[in-house]
Amino acid sequence: MVVGVFMGERGTGGYEIEITRVERADSQLRVYQRSRDPEPGAMVTQMLTQPYHVIKLPRHDGPLVFLREDPSR
């Protein structure tokens, strides 16, 4: 199975999103993700971007739960 996280369309570069870890807890599969915006005043590309991260995992029939992690971790 594949799992992905998507930020949608952004007006510039400099945005990031990533799946940081996956863990099983009871019947759930917990997918932790972290996203970052560019720093104010940062030099970024001036084009439309669509940040995403997709990973392949063994099949899991229970519920998927997506959780955000603090970007400073």
Beta strands, then each sheet from edge to edge (+ up, - down):
strand 1: 2-6
strand 2: 16-25
strand 3: 28-36
strand 4: 52-56
strand 5: 64-68
sheet 1: 1+ 4-
sheet 2: 2+ 3- 5-
end
